[in-house]
Amino acid sequence: MAGSQQDQSKALTVGRIYFQSHLSHDTASAYVSKRRLSSSDIRKFEIGYAPDQWRGLVDHYSSHRIRLAAVDAGLLTTPEHSNRLLDFFRNRLIFPIRDHHGDLVGYGGRTLSDDPKTPKYINTPETELFNKSELLYGLHQNKAAIQSSGDAVVVEGYMDVVALSRHGCPLAVAPMGTALTHQQISLLIDQGIKSIWICLDGDAAGQKAAERSIAVIMDSYDPRVCIRLMSLPEGHDPDTFMEAFGLEAFNKLKGEAKDLPSFIDDICQNGRPCLSLEDKASYMLRLKPYLESSCGILKDTLLHRASKVSGLTISDIQESFGFHQDEAVVSNWSPMITHAARAIVHSDNGKDIARTVSDFQLTGPGFDELEALCDEVISDQKPSGLLAQYARAHGKQSELEDRLISSELLPFLRSSSIDQALEKVQNAPYDHQARVDIKKALGIG
């Protein structure tokens, strides 16, 4: 039987105390000294050490109930074909991971082994409390500075977050070993940030990771947030760069960071100037998804660059990509349909709104597309199609638009349902279902 979340939280807290109590171990002390971790770093980020023992933490738990909860919390594991409990983290520097509310939900561990077959970093497995796609390491510790400045610096690893904080830049957050996710971007936007710097390692892998992050950012594009890409010198990550050059040099790199249009332009050029017709065609193909997800100044900038590269007019590019046609189609629909689409895609209660819309089973231009969007959101699929593109391009709705959805969406749906049912009755006077639909919309069915 799975332990309660309260018991899992207790197990995680006992684990944190256990790990911190072993940080004075010779292996951990040597690494802490080598990486120049200060006592302030250790306190702020609650860094600990998991001894190279199979059952150190297992035997540390005095309560069997909490020990079992530690299995559910990802701290203990069992080998295949055995019920014997073992420590999940062994011989690793330990980084407690807290959510943005400050609740301890899991751990990350950096190996101190020289064995090349040992993974450098591992995280707590997915649990009730630990969902890596919804967490950003360092957000809890750096939240005050991030909210105050309106800036966040996205780095790759835990040590990068710690290093930037130590050198006077308490703005860094790190995904859980993967590229940014939609949930993590939303989490940053919820902190009121105005600028995100993507700062990844200065090598090919870092470049690819930056491209993956930008792809996710474009899927959740919010024109209110400025995105910039920092290029570290090859062979450096944020930790080694700060140690070698310091905060002033890092801030200089921030000031020289590429804006989003320039970085997208670099991706589409694929490392070479577009001289031949084939190069230009390839550029346009790579650019299309970015154009489809953008709006406002970003879209205008990308269109102008596309025009310069291809030699086509902006109008020709829009027509060839179908942008004029799409905008004309959407402009003929009720504004409430597009407001609803943006609320469904961007709001925390988007799935509830989708269910409300779907209950009315409205059909016709605009409503068919809205129904398809609702089906995708309700079934946890990534939203696609014209309305999803529109919603992403125009970003999260304002407070005024939120209030409009709250007060006007349901009356709009009811009115539309009555109109469609009346039309059915007029065309088919004996259609019983149409009469039922009218009564249902009026609330008298």
LUMFIDO-222729 format. One line per 5 residues: number of its first residue (from 0); their letters; for each residue x, y negated, z of C-alpha. Coordinates in nm, 4 decimals. Layout:
BEGIN
NUM> a> X,Y,Z | ...
//
This chain:
BEGIN
0> magsq> 0.0000,0.0000,0.0000 | 0.1436,-0.3384,-0.0995 | 0.2419,-0.5730,0.1812 | 0.0477,-0.8948,0.2255 | 0.1936,-1.2155,0.0862
5> qdqsk> 0.2403,-1.3337,0.4438 | 0.4488,-1.0228,0.5218 | 0.6451,-1.0682,0.1988 | 0.7214,-1.4274,0.3008 | 0.8463,-1.3021,0.6369
10> altvg> 1.0629,-1.0421,0.4629 | 1.2130,-1.3128,0.2396 | 1.2852,-1.5358,0.5395 | 1.4532,-1.2525,0.7309 | 1.6560,-1.1836,0.4157
15> riyfq> 1.7654,-1.5481,0.3920 | 1.8911,-1.5469,0.7509 | 2.0719,-1.2167,0.6889 | 2.2431,-1.3447,0.3728 | 2.3462,-1.6736,0.5325
20> shlsh> 2.4919,-1.4939,0.8339 | 2.7318,-1.3043,0.6042 | 2.8685,-1.6052,0.4154 | 3.1800,-1.5974,0.6344 | 3.2734,-1.2568,0.4891
25> dtasa> 3.6252,-1.2665,0.3381 | 3.4994,-1.2009,-0.0180 | 3.2361,-1.4748,0.0047 | 3.4699,-1.7221,0.1767 | 3.7308,-1.6786,-0.0962
30> yvskr> 3.4741,-1.7472,-0.3684 | 3.3232,-2.0451,-0.1833 | 3.6718,-2.1939,-0.1496 | 3.7549,-2.1240,-0.5145 | 3.4361,-2.2993,-0.6330
35> rlsss> 3.4901,-2.5849,-0.3848 | 3.1450,-2.5440,-0.2301 | 3.1099,-2.7858,0.0604 | 2.9226,-2.7261,0.3835 | 2.6708,-2.9824,0.2573
40> dirkf> 2.6162,-2.7772,-0.0614 | 2.5692,-2.4629,0.1437 | 2.3157,-2.6274,0.3747 | 2.1178,-2.8009,0.1004 | 2.0881,-2.4929,-0.1196
45> eigya> 2.0898,-2.2373,0.1688 | 2.3598,-2.0321,-0.0039 | 2.4359,-1.6891,0.1414 | 2.6126,-1.3642,0.0642 | 2.4860,-1.0080,0.0181
50> pdqwr> 2.7543,-0.7691,0.1518 | 2.8727,-0.4815,-0.0628 | 2.6563,-0.2365,0.1300 | 2.3810,-0.0041,0.0134 | 2.1603,-0.0385,0.3224
55> glvdh> 2.2806,-0.3466,0.5096 | 1.9538,-0.5377,0.4687 | 1.7406,-0.2222,0.4888 | 1.8716,-0.1476,0.8371 | 1.8552,-0.5151,0.9384
60> ysshr> 1.4734,-0.5136,0.9311 | 1.3445,-0.4207,1.2772 | 0.9813,-0.3924,1.1648 | 0.8899,-0.1096,0.9299 | 0.5923,-0.3115,0.8010
65> irlaa> 0.8176,-0.6039,0.7066 | 1.0708,-0.3612,0.5585 | 0.7996,-0.2250,0.3286 | 0.6954,-0.5822,0.2446 | 1.0572,-0.6477,0.1461
70> vdagl> 1.0161,-0.3832,-0.1255 | 0.7173,-0.5732,-0.2654 | 0.9131,-0.8991,-0.2381 | 1.1963,-0.7533,-0.4507 | 1.4626,-0.7430,-0.1775
75> lttpe> 1.4760,-0.3665,-0.1456 | 1.4569,-0.1002,-0.4125 | 1.4479,0.2757,-0.4523 | 1.6620,0.4758,-0.6961 | 1.4908,0.6910,-0.9564
80> hsnrl> 1.3542,1.0222,-0.8244 | 1.4071,0.9141,-0.4627 | 1.2148,0.7436,-0.1816 | 1.5323,0.6196,-0.0117 | 1.5371,0.2411,0.0320
85> ldffr> 1.8445,0.0473,-0.0835 | 1.9453,-0.3198,-0.0929 | 1.8653,-0.4842,-0.4284 | 2.1444,-0.7459,-0.3941 | 2.4959,-0.6194,-0.3195
90> nrlif> 2.8277,-0.8100,-0.3280 | 2.6673,-1.1239,-0.4633 | 2.6597,-1.4913,-0.3721 | 2.2924,-1.5503,-0.2958 | 2.0809,-1.8505,-0.3983
95> pirdh> 1.7386,-1.8673,-0.2312 | 1.4738,-1.9796,-0.4803 | 1.1914,-2.1993,-0.3590 | 0.8933,-2.3158,-0.5601 | 0.8206,-2.6875,-0.5948
100> hgdlv> 0.6128,-2.6758,-0.2762 | 0.9170,-2.5517,-0.0846 | 0.7969,-2.1958,-0.0297 | 1.0675,-1.9283,-0.0466 | 0.9650,-1.6907,-0.3280
105> gyggr> 1.2783,-1.5023,-0.4343 | 1.6526,-1.5003,-0.4861 | 1.9219,-1.5252,-0.7494 | 2.2515,-1.3463,-0.7072 | 2.5905,-1.4166,-0.8675
110> tlsdd> 2.8200,-1.1130,-0.8695 | 3.1566,-1.1360,-0.6969 | 3.2692,-0.8090,-0.8567 | 3.5390,-0.7944,-1.1243 | 3.3623,-0.5064,-1.2986
115> pktpk> 3.2761,-0.6303,-1.6533 | 2.9791,-0.3923,-1.6639 | 2.8128,-0.5655,-1.3695 | 2.5600,-0.8334,-1.4735 | 2.6903,-1.1782,-1.3787
120> yintp> 2.3516,-1.2990,-1.2515 | 2.0391,-1.1152,-1.1443 | 1.7106,-1.2485,-1.0074 | 1.4458,-1.1032,-0.7850 | 1.2187,-0.8811,-0.9994
125> etelf> 0.8759,-1.0219,-1.0848 | 0.6535,-1.0069,-0.7755 | 0.3310,-1.1602,-0.6460 | 0.5385,-1.4558,-0.5285 | 0.8145,-1.4683,-0.7895
130> nksel> 0.7163,-1.5562,-1.1469 | 1.0339,-1.6753,-1.3153 | 0.8532,-1.8487,-1.6022 | 0.6895,-2.0854,-1.3509 | 0.9975,-2.1668,-1.1414
135> lyglh> 1.2851,-2.4104,-1.1747 | 1.5850,-2.3650,-0.9486 | 1.6781,-2.6900,-0.7751 | 1.3439,-2.8643,-0.8241 | 1.2548,-2.8366,-0.4564
140> qnkaa> 1.5951,-2.9621,-0.3370 | 1.6171,-3.2411,-0.5969 | 1.2483,-3.3305,-0.6219 | 1.2717,-3.6640,-0.4384 | 1.5536,-3.7900,-0.6628
145> iqssg> 1.3821,-3.6601,-0.9769 | 1.0515,-3.8264,-0.8897 | 1.2243,-4.1509,-0.7889 | 1.4340,-4.1776,-1.1068 | 1.1835,-4.0255,-1.3510
150> davvv> 1.4732,-3.8210,-1.4931 | 1.5548,-3.4492,-1.4947 | 1.8646,-3.2715,-1.6289 | 1.8061,-2.9131,-1.7450 | 2.1134,-2.6906,-1.7033
155> egymd> 2.1687,-2.3170,-1.7400 | 2.2797,-2.1845,-1.4032 | 2.2485,-2.2157,-1.0269 | 2.6109,-2.3259,-0.9863 | 2.5543,-2.6029,-1.2412
160> vvals> 2.2676,-2.7400,-1.0276 | 2.4829,-2.7248,-0.7143 | 2.7850,-2.8831,-0.8881 | 2.5889,-3.1777,-1.0276 | 2.4352,-3.2407,-0.6866
165> rhgcp> 2.7783,-3.2276,-0.5188 | 2.9198,-3.4841,-0.7631 | 2.6347,-3.7320,-0.7180 | 2.3755,-3.6227,-0.9761 | 2.0881,-3.4635,-0.7779
170> lavap> 1.8650,-3.4441,-1.0865 | 1.9412,-3.0953,-1.2188 | 1.7105,-2.7971,-1.2497 | 1.7724,-2.4564,-1.4052 | 1.5347,-2.2020,-1.5593
175> mgtal> 1.5597,-1.8483,-1.4286 | 1.8218,-1.7281,-1.6768 | 1.6096,-1.7939,-1.9864 | 1.5147,-2.0806,-2.2136 | 1.2609,-2.3306,-2.0846
180> thqqi> 0.8982,-2.2180,-2.0733 | 0.5751,-2.4117,-2.1247 | 0.4967,-2.3777,-1.7532 | 0.8351,-2.5191,-1.6522 | 0.7958,-2.8180,-1.8827
185> sllid> 0.4488,-2.8841,-1.7391 | 0.5983,-2.8574,-1.3908 | 0.8523,-3.1283,-1.4756 | 0.5890,-3.3525,-1.6324 | 0.3786,-3.3134,-1.3171
190> qgiks> 0.6672,-3.4700,-1.1221 | 0.6150,-3.7893,-1.3229 | 0.9368,-3.7689,-1.5219 | 0.9924,-3.9953,-1.8197 | 1.3151,-3.8393,-1.9575
195> iwicl> 1.4489,-3.4850,-1.9851 | 1.8149,-3.4251,-2.0675 | 1.8938,-3.0779,-2.2011 | 2.2519,-3.0117,-2.0863 | 2.3779,-2.6690,-2.1813
200> dgdaa> 2.7174,-2.5096,-2.2226 | 2.9453,-2.6442,-2.4967 | 2.9587,-2.3257,-2.7021 | 2.7522,-2.1508,-2.9706 | 2.5398,-1.9739,-2.7089
205> gqkaa> 2.4623,-2.3059,-2.5436 | 2.3613,-2.4540,-2.8780 | 2.1265,-2.1637,-2.9474 | 1.9782,-2.1975,-2.5985 | 1.9193,-2.5682,-2.6643
210> ersia> 1.7408,-2.4850,-2.9902 | 1.5158,-2.2361,-2.8080 | 1.4362,-2.4977,-2.5453 | 1.3505,-2.7554,-2.8107 | 1.1191,-2.5045,-2.9826
215> vimds> 0.9283,-2.4629,-2.6555 | 0.9281,-2.8386,-2.5910 | 0.7765,-2.8980,-2.9359 | 0.5017,-2.6452,-2.8637 | 0.4161,-2.8511,-2.5542
220> ydprv> 0.5197,-3.1852,-2.7009 | 0.4167,-3.4840,-2.4914 | 0.5008,-3.8188,-2.6554 | 0.5255,-3.9842,-2.3122 | 0.8443,-3.7902,-2.2293
225> cirlm> 1.1801,-3.8789,-2.3874 | 1.3926,-3.5734,-2.4722 | 1.7694,-3.6007,-2.5118 | 2.0393,-3.3414,-2.5837 | 2.3790,-3.3620,-2.4141
230> slpeg> 2.6827,-3.2093,-2.5824 | 2.9539,-3.0895,-2.3439 | 3.3066,-3.0275,-2.4781 | 3.3589,-2.6722,-2.5990 | 3.4668,-2.4404,-2.3200
235> hdpdt> 3.2903,-2.6442,-2.0509 | 2.9705,-2.5976,-1.8594 | 2.8304,-2.8722,-1.6313 | 3.0128,-2.7247,-1.3301 | 3.3589,-2.7190,-1.4903
240> fmeaf> 3.3026,-3.0541,-1.6631 | 3.2148,-3.2300,-1.3382 | 3.5146,-3.0742,-1.1644 | 3.7483,-3.1858,-1.4431 | 3.6103,-3.5299,-1.5330
245> gleaf> 3.3611,-3.6415,-1.2650 | 3.0297,-3.8257,-1.2521 | 3.1317,-4.1318,-1.4553 | 3.2290,-3.9166,-1.7537 | 2.9090,-3.7152,-1.7162
250> nklkg> 2.6964,-4.0310,-1.7163 | 2.8846,-4.1466,-2.0260 | 2.7827,-3.8230,-2.1982 | 2.4240,-3.8842,-2.0889 | 2.4381,-4.2258,-2.2519
255> eakdl> 2.5698,-4.0691,-2.5745 | 2.3116,-3.7892,-2.5783 | 2.1269,-3.7270,-2.9042 | 1.7636,-3.8187,-2.9221 | 1.5111,-3.5551,-3.0258
260> psfid> 1.4782,-3.6601,-3.3927 | 1.8563,-3.6486,-3.4395 | 1.8840,-3.3038,-3.2831 | 1.5969,-3.1687,-3.4941 | 1.7637,-3.3193,-3.8007
265> dicqn> 2.0865,-3.1346,-3.7100 | 1.8983,-2.8053,-3.6690 | 1.7297,-2.8449,-4.0063 | 2.0549,-2.9358,-4.1822 | 2.2028,-2.6152,-4.0409
270> grpcl> 2.5548,-2.7540,-4.0222 | 2.5897,-2.8803,-4.3756 | 2.4737,-3.1776,-4.5854 | 2.1708,-3.1159,-4.8033 | 2.3095,-3.1710,-5.1519
275> sledk> 2.1565,-2.8988,-5.3685 | 1.7861,-2.8425,-5.4346 | 1.8118,-2.5165,-5.2386 | 1.9569,-2.6982,-4.9372 | 1.6808,-2.9597,-4.9513
280> asyml> 1.4073,-2.6950,-4.9797 | 1.5573,-2.5059,-4.6868 | 1.5676,-2.8273,-4.4822 | 1.1989,-2.8958,-4.5488 | 1.0975,-2.5419,-4.4539
285> rlkpy> 1.2831,-2.5657,-4.1225 | 1.1392,-2.9110,-4.0565 | 0.7727,-2.8219,-4.1131 | 0.6963,-2.6652,-3.7707 | 0.8548,-2.9629,-3.5945
290> lessc> 0.6434,-3.2039,-3.7970 | 0.3297,-3.0039,-3.7222 | 0.3908,-3.0314,-3.3474 | 0.4924,-3.3980,-3.3395 | 0.3030,-3.7249,-3.3404
295> gilkd> 0.3546,-4.0987,-3.3110 | 0.7073,-4.2373,-3.3385 | 0.8655,-3.8907,-3.3454 | 0.6557,-3.7827,-3.6422 | 0.7208,-4.1094,-3.8265
300> tllhr> 1.0958,-4.0737,-3.7674 | 1.1027,-3.7131,-3.8875 | 0.9016,-3.8034,-4.1975 | 1.1435,-4.0843,-4.2833 | 1.4423,-3.8491,-4.2444
305> askvs> 1.2682,-3.5863,-4.4538 | 1.2056,-3.8467,-4.7222 | 1.5703,-3.9514,-4.7181 | 1.6933,-3.5902,-4.7428 | 1.4465,-3.4665,-5.0024
310> gltis> 1.4028,-3.7802,-5.2145 | 1.0249,-3.7398,-5.1875 | 0.7959,-4.0154,-5.0679 | 0.6418,-3.9835,-4.7222 | 0.2981,-3.9583,-4.8829
315> diqes> 0.4179,-3.6708,-5.1034 | 0.5595,-3.4876,-4.8008 | 0.2375,-3.5310,-4.6029 | 0.0322,-3.4083,-4.8957 | 0.2560,-3.1066,-4.9620
320> fgfhq> 0.2343,-3.0041,-4.5951 | -0.1413,-3.0638,-4.5877 | -0.1205,-3.3331,-4.3195 | -0.3566,-3.5760,-4.4941 | -0.6058,-3.2966,-4.5497
325> deavv> -0.5912,-3.1825,-4.1865 | -0.6316,-3.5371,-4.0541 | -0.9285,-3.5942,-4.2841 | -1.0920,-3.2716,-4.1666 | -1.0469,-3.3520,-3.7971
330> snwsp> -1.1646,-3.7112,-3.8412 | -1.5050,-3.5815,-3.9592 | -1.5642,-3.3924,-3.6331 | -1.7085,-3.5337,-3.3123 | -1.4338,-3.6945,-3.0983
335> mitha> -1.5602,-3.4808,-2.8107 | -1.4327,-3.1704,-2.9921 | -1.0771,-3.3037,-3.0024 | -1.1030,-3.4293,-2.6421 | -1.2147,-3.0809,-2.5368
340> araiv> -0.9300,-2.9193,-2.7327 | -0.6674,-3.1360,-2.5608 | -0.8205,-3.0628,-2.2193 | -0.8244,-2.6880,-2.2910 | -0.4600,-2.6857,-2.4021
345> hsdng> -0.3139,-2.9238,-2.1419 | -0.5320,-2.9172,-1.8273 | -0.4702,-2.6944,-1.5275 | -0.8335,-2.5828,-1.5556 | -0.8158,-2.5389,-1.9335
350> kdiar> -0.9336,-2.1784,-1.9144 | -1.2437,-2.2832,-1.7159 | -1.3253,-2.5497,-1.9748 | -1.2764,-2.2909,-2.2510 | -1.5228,-2.0545,-2.0799
355> tvsdf> -1.7792,-2.3351,-2.0480 | -1.7501,-2.4198,-2.4184 | -1.7559,-2.0547,-2.5219 | -2.0790,-1.9887,-2.3288 | -2.2674,-2.2125,-2.5720
360> qltgp> -2.1547,-2.0140,-2.8793 | -2.1739,-2.3187,-3.1071 | -2.0964,-2.2793,-3.4756 | -2.0123,-2.4988,-3.7718 | -1.7233,-2.7260,-3.8716
365> gfdel> -1.5193,-2.8166,-3.5664 | -1.7133,-2.5868,-3.3380 | -1.5805,-2.2741,-3.5104 | -1.2241,-2.3988,-3.4612 | -1.2976,-2.4939,-3.0996
370> ealcd> -1.4486,-2.1502,-3.0319 | -1.1376,-1.9820,-3.1781 | -0.9170,-2.1948,-2.9521 | -1.1300,-2.1001,-2.6498 | -1.1001,-1.7291,-2.7338
375> evisd> -0.7192,-1.7566,-2.7480 | -0.6919,-1.9417,-2.4170 | -0.9357,-1.7113,-2.2364 | -0.7436,-1.4043,-2.3578 | -0.4061,-1.5642,-2.2597
380> qkpsg> -0.2855,-1.5872,-2.6187 | -0.0676,-1.8749,-2.7333 | -0.3062,-2.1348,-2.8843 | -0.2726,-2.1649,-3.2613 | -0.4630,-2.3200,-3.5495
385> llaqy> -0.5529,-2.6754,-3.6413 | -0.7030,-2.7824,-3.3067 | -0.4122,-2.6390,-3.1091 | -0.1679,-2.8296,-3.3322 | -0.3753,-3.1458,-3.2854
390> arahg> -0.3812,-3.1014,-2.9082 | -0.0052,-3.0468,-2.8847 | 0.0716,-3.3365,-3.1181 | -0.1429,-3.5821,-2.9208 | -0.0290,-3.4633,-2.5801
395> kqsel> -0.2026,-3.4516,-2.2454 | -0.5177,-3.6580,-2.2105 | -0.5236,-3.9763,-2.0024 | -0.7137,-4.0152,-1.6744 | -0.9896,-4.1950,-1.8654
400> edrli> -1.0175,-3.9051,-2.1099 | -1.0200,-3.6616,-1.8164 | -1.3174,-3.8440,-1.6696 | -1.4859,-3.8392,-2.0093 | -1.4517,-3.4604,-2.0264
405> ssell> -1.5847,-3.4220,-1.6703 | -1.8917,-3.6356,-1.7284 | -1.9722,-3.5999,-2.0971 | -1.8630,-3.2546,-2.2202 | -2.1519,-3.0539,-2.0737
410> pflrs> -2.4234,-3.2946,-2.2002 | -2.2537,-3.2930,-2.5418 | -2.2537,-2.9122,-2.5551 | -2.6173,-2.8932,-2.4465 | -2.7239,-3.1549,-2.6999
415> ssidq> -2.5317,-2.9780,-2.9780 | -2.6837,-2.6443,-2.8764 | -3.0349,-2.7902,-2.8914 | -2.9668,-2.9496,-3.2304 | -2.8407,-2.6208,-3.3745
420> alekv> -3.1317,-2.4243,-3.2282 | -3.3859,-2.6765,-3.3616 | -3.2286,-2.6503,-3.7043 | -3.2683,-2.2727,-3.6873 | -3.6343,-2.3069,-3.5895
425> qnapy> -3.6980,-2.5436,-3.8785 | -3.5332,-2.3055,-4.1225 | -3.6820,-1.9919,-3.9657 | -3.9984,-2.0774,-3.7652 | -4.0313,-1.7249,-3.6268
430> dhqar> -3.6731,-1.6935,-3.5022 | -3.7283,-1.5929,-3.1397 | -3.3608,-1.6271,-3.0435 | -3.3532,-1.9890,-3.1591 | -3.6403,-2.0696,-2.9214
435> vdikk> -3.4593,-1.8873,-2.6389 | -3.1484,-2.0924,-2.7113 | -3.3462,-2.4172,-2.6879 | -3.4909,-2.3202,-2.3493 | -3.1453,-2.2153,-2.2266
440> algig> -2.9927,-2.5468,-2.3360 | -3.2726,-2.7350,-2.1623 | -3.2211,-2.5282,-1.8487 | -3.5705,-2.3815,-1.8505 | -3.4908,-2.0378,-1.9968
//
